[in-house]
């Protein structure tokens, strides 16, 4: 009996996007998993780059700025990398993808992460309420740390409650039937939350679908990795993605003291700005080469698969 050729990675990913399933975690060599995750990263990066061209034009024409880089002004470089490449990926994966495989701790963790997000957003309202005055004269409880403490305090009781009534068989049945809705919803919500990175979004909310597209693409990739390989791989890829995106800004900021990339072409040339420009150019050329090389490999594997099937 002749075994059918293994589907290439590009076709596996495309088939999954079209019809998500709930398979068991893949058991395969570490090297193969690293290769698949790396290829999907570079492939999605090229797709996002192409989608970002009209996005950058529209955002620039609307006079909108990405306020995320401005938020890091004045911070040490290592702190920027720590927040952008470690803390933010962990938090966002807890919000958007931990629940994609059910277990009591996964469900409780996702609920608590969402509760913290909602609680922090409600802080301005709570700080002015009579509840805040009743809790403490100086509102020490109505703070991000106070919300975190209350959530951690309640997490043990919530975990015991969920664990008591959690039924693995029912959970597996629910996920098998509804994984497509969960997968698409997590990716779309991930894309939507990032529209608020841009200052002035409420005045130009019609641009939201355009802004969402690149983030939704990486959300689809991260969801696929999380379901196929596990939560730790999604966090790792997210961390690499963020570190890669922050790298040019960190380089420019570390050498020139500014996160504004346009300063490299408008400011009076200095040794620091020239060095930063050269590093960013090398980074850009190397990235483009990796994206093209990866896409060529994916296409070559796909063509080889089609030829083997036709024989």
C-alpha positions as MATLAB code, in Angstrom:
seq = 'XXXXXXXXXXXXXXXXXXXXXXXXXXXXXXXXXXXXXXXXXXXXXXXXXXXXXXXXXXXXXXXXXXXXXXXXXXXXXXXXXXXXXXXXXXXXXXXXXXXXXXXXXXXXXXXXXXXXXXXXXXXXXXXXXXXXXXXXXXXXXXXXXXXXXXXXXXXXXXXXXXXXXXXXXXXXXXXXXXXXXXXXXXXXXXXXXXXXXXXXXXXXXXXXXXXXXXXXXXXXXXXXXXXXXXXXXXXXXXXXXXXXXXXXXXXXXXXXXXXXXXXXXXXXXXXXXXXXXXXXXXXXXXXXXXXXXXXXXXXXXXXXXXXXXXX';
ca = [
       0.000    0.000    0.000;
       1.378    3.408   -1.044;
       1.016    6.132    1.561;
      -0.371    9.423    0.330;
       2.127   12.305    0.497;
       1.943   14.508    3.588;
       0.189   17.807    3.053;
       2.550   20.785    2.871;
       2.372   23.313    5.686;
       0.792   26.026    3.540;
      -2.064   23.718    2.541;
      -2.507   22.481    6.124;
      -2.860   26.038    7.361;
      -5.207   27.060    4.546;
      -7.403   24.002    5.068;
      -7.585   24.776    8.770;
      -8.620   28.384    8.181;
     -11.364   27.222    5.837;
     -12.608   24.473    8.168;
     -11.230   24.586   11.724;
     -11.189   21.293   13.609;
     -10.377   20.256   17.156;
      -7.535   17.721   16.849;
      -5.350   16.305   19.626;
      -2.087   18.131   20.223;
       0.529   17.159   17.676;
       3.287   14.829   18.825;
       6.264   15.533   16.608;
       9.981   16.304   16.925;
      10.917   19.692   18.368;
      12.878   20.574   15.245;
       9.819   20.061   13.029;
       7.634   22.209   15.275;
      10.234   24.995   15.287;
      10.417   24.816   11.490;
       6.632   25.031   11.085;
       6.272   27.902   13.546;
       9.150   29.790   11.891;
       7.725   29.346    8.393;
       4.268   30.501    9.444;
       5.802   33.556   11.110;
       7.689   34.699    7.997;
       4.775   33.862    5.693;
       2.290   35.808    7.826;
       4.767   38.675    8.085;
       4.797   39.054    4.299;
       0.990   38.901    4.146;
       0.741   41.511    6.902;
       3.299   43.713    5.170;
       1.236   43.713    1.976;
      -1.950   44.432    3.935;
      -0.217   47.243    5.824;
       0.613   49.239    2.685;
      -2.947   50.599    2.178;
      -3.319   50.779    5.972;
      -0.284   53.058    6.395;
      -1.486   55.275    3.543;
      -5.006   55.579    5.010;
      -3.771   56.194    8.561;
      -1.314   58.822    7.366;
      -3.976   60.549    5.261;
      -6.322   60.612    8.273;
      -3.615   62.105   10.490;
      -3.673   59.175   12.912;
      -0.636   57.986   14.880;
       0.187   54.704   16.554;
       0.188   55.800   20.175;
       1.863   52.615   21.400;
       5.383   53.768   20.543;
       4.778   57.171   22.115;
       3.705   55.423   25.327;
       7.235   54.026   25.693;
       8.912   57.433   25.587;
      11.183   57.892   28.596;
      11.371   54.188   29.455;
      14.651   52.237   29.573;
      15.278   50.116   26.474;
      15.279   46.836   28.400;
      11.952   47.737   30.010;
      10.442   48.419   26.579;
      11.589   45.008   25.348;
      10.377   43.356   28.532;
       6.905   44.871   28.251;
       6.548   44.508   24.496;
       8.147   41.101   23.987;
       7.305   39.320   27.255;
       4.492   40.797   29.324;
       2.144   41.899   26.526;
       2.311   38.545   24.639;
       1.569   36.568   27.812;
      -1.373   38.790   28.745;
      -2.859   38.804   25.236;
      -2.502   35.046   24.869;
      -4.290   34.610   28.200;
      -7.102   36.812   26.903;
      -7.516   35.506   23.396;
      -6.190   31.942   23.104;
      -5.803   30.165   26.441;
      -9.459   29.044   26.296;
      -9.058   27.421   22.856;
      -8.293   24.140   24.627;
     -10.557   23.431   27.605;
      -9.503   22.563   31.130;
     -10.536   24.045   34.478;
      -7.335   26.054   34.830;
      -7.476   27.278   31.207;
     -11.067   28.453   31.499;
     -10.520   30.105   34.881;
      -7.299   31.748   33.682;
      -9.015   33.224   30.623;
     -11.971   34.455   32.682;
      -9.710   36.092   35.253;
      -7.584   37.777   32.581;
     -10.733   39.197   30.969;
     -12.081   40.226   34.394;
      -8.873   42.135   35.076;
      -9.130   43.924   31.721;
     -12.731   44.916   32.396;
     -11.933   45.909   35.987;
      -9.072   48.187   34.937;
     -11.290   49.843   32.318;
     -13.917   50.524   34.987;
     -11.423   52.124   37.382;
     -12.240   55.746   36.383;
     -15.909   55.092   37.181;
     -15.241   53.156   40.371;
     -12.806   55.734   41.712;
     -15.593   58.326   41.745;
     -18.203   56.040   43.277;
     -19.402   55.806   46.853;
     -18.078   52.226   46.875;
     -14.546   53.554   46.581;
     -15.054   55.870   49.523;
     -16.484   53.024   51.567;
     -13.553   50.743   50.767;
     -10.835   53.211   51.567;
     -10.394   56.875   52.173;
      -7.552   57.105   49.664;
      -9.009   54.598   47.155;
      -6.067   52.217   47.539;
      -8.309   49.326   46.595;
      -9.595   51.063   43.473;
      -6.351   50.715   41.533;
      -4.905   48.193   39.046;
      -3.106   46.463   41.926;
      -6.291   46.409   43.988;
      -8.233   44.851   41.098;
      -5.451   42.282   40.611;
      -5.457   41.401   44.319;
      -9.225   40.886   44.374;
      -9.075   38.722   41.248;
      -6.259   36.557   42.619;
      -8.178   36.241   45.886;
     -11.295   35.053   44.072;
      -9.448   32.801   41.637;
      -9.065   29.914   44.081;
     -12.762   29.734   44.816;
     -13.638   30.055   41.139;
     -11.169   27.311   40.202;
     -12.628   24.918   42.790;
     -16.136   25.712   41.550;
     -15.268   25.137   37.882;
     -13.300   21.982   38.669;
     -16.224   20.530   40.596;
     -18.712   20.934   37.753;
     -16.285   20.533   34.833;
     -17.056   17.523   32.638;
     -14.223   16.659   30.209;
     -16.480   14.683   27.880;
     -19.026   17.494   27.587;
     -16.240   20.043   27.106;
     -14.681   17.962   24.309;
     -18.055   17.615   22.598;
     -18.721   21.347   22.846;
     -15.304   22.257   21.429;
     -15.548   19.681   18.645;
     -18.809   21.255   17.491;
     -17.941   24.928   18.056;
     -14.182   25.255   17.568;
     -14.690   27.192   14.320;
     -16.705   29.906   16.096;
     -14.186   30.076   18.949;
     -11.206   30.211   16.574;
     -12.678   32.932   14.346;
     -13.978   34.948   17.318;
     -10.599   34.945   19.078;
      -8.845   36.085   15.886;
     -11.369   38.840   15.128;
     -11.374   40.117   18.714;
      -7.582   40.117   18.672;
      -7.673   42.236   15.531;
     -10.368   44.542   16.898;
      -8.631   45.303   20.192;
      -5.603   46.595   18.288;
      -7.528   49.317   16.460;
      -7.340   51.291   19.705;
      -3.553   51.492   19.347;
      -4.213   54.404   17.002;
      -4.933   57.879   18.334;
      -8.068   59.388   16.815;
      -9.699   56.045   16.017;
     -13.112   57.248   17.209;
     -13.037   60.059   14.641;
     -12.053   57.604   11.888;
     -13.759   54.414   13.041;
     -14.566   53.518    9.428;
     -10.888   52.579    9.096;
     -11.269   49.842   11.729;
     -11.688   46.936    9.254;
      -8.536   48.022    7.419;
      -6.590   48.289   10.682;
      -7.926   44.936   11.886;
      -6.742   42.953    8.857;
      -3.005   42.558    9.646;
      -3.701   41.817   13.312;
      -6.426   39.310   12.431;
      -3.969   37.474   10.166;
      -1.463   36.989   12.990;
      -4.418   36.085   15.232;
      -5.327   33.264   12.837;
      -1.722   32.042   12.866;
      -1.441   32.200   16.660;
      -4.782   30.412   17.085;
      -3.664   27.666   14.724;
      -0.362   27.256   16.579;
      -2.119   27.242   19.950;
      -4.596   24.517   18.913;
      -2.108   22.380   17.021;
       0.979   22.661   19.232;
      -0.026   24.142   22.596;
      -0.289   27.400   24.499;
       3.457   27.750   25.096;
       4.157   27.820   21.361;
       1.561   30.548   20.789;
       3.121   32.636   23.560;
       6.600   32.037   22.129;
       5.587   33.035   18.607;
       3.729   36.089   19.910;
       6.820   37.118   21.884;
       9.063   36.722   18.821;
       6.573   38.665   16.692;
       6.440   41.564   19.154;
      10.192   41.599   19.729;
      10.690   41.667   15.978;
       8.219   44.541   15.545;
       9.723   46.539   18.425;
      13.332   45.978   17.354;
      13.737   48.923   14.935;
      12.056   51.322   17.360;
      14.216   50.080   20.219;
      17.359   50.503   18.095;
      16.413   54.037   17.044;
      15.305   54.967   20.558;
      18.429   53.509   22.155;
      20.756   55.385   19.805;
      18.903   58.650   19.206;
      16.504   58.962   22.150;
      13.453   59.170   19.870;
      10.931   56.529   18.777;
       9.919   58.579   15.730;
      11.433   56.842   12.694;
      10.947   59.946   10.566;
      13.577   61.719   12.668;
      16.238   59.642   10.910;
      15.575   61.428    7.626;
      14.722   64.904    8.900;
      17.095   65.456   11.802;
      20.644   66.719   11.380;
      22.777   63.611   10.725;
      24.772   62.353   13.692;
      26.880   59.259   14.167;
      24.078   57.716   16.232;
      21.379   58.423   13.642;
      23.555   57.097   10.799;
      24.287   53.896   12.701;
      20.599   53.497   13.569;
      19.650   54.011    9.920;
      22.162   51.398    8.723;
      20.956   48.851   11.283;
      17.306   49.431   10.370;
      18.114   49.122    6.640;
      19.972   45.830    7.215;
      17.071   44.645    9.367;
      14.606   45.503    6.588;
      16.623   43.833    3.821;
      17.210   40.723    5.911;
      13.511   40.527    6.763;
      12.492   40.828    3.133;
      14.959   38.100    2.156;
      13.626   35.739    4.860;
      10.016   36.392    3.842;
      10.716   35.718    0.166;
      12.862   32.643    0.888;
      10.200   31.182    3.181;
       7.399   31.787    0.679;
       9.481   30.170   -2.077;
      10.000   27.116    0.112;
       6.310   26.893    0.989;
       5.346   27.209   -2.682;
       7.953   24.613   -3.706;
       6.613   22.142   -1.143;
       3.067   22.790   -2.365;
       4.026   22.216   -6.016;
       5.900   19.018   -5.127;
       2.835   17.778   -3.269;
       0.581   18.471   -6.232;
       2.959   16.666   -8.610;
       3.172   13.609   -6.332;
      -0.615   13.464   -6.079;
      -1.016   13.580   -9.854;
       1.242   10.584  -10.413;
];
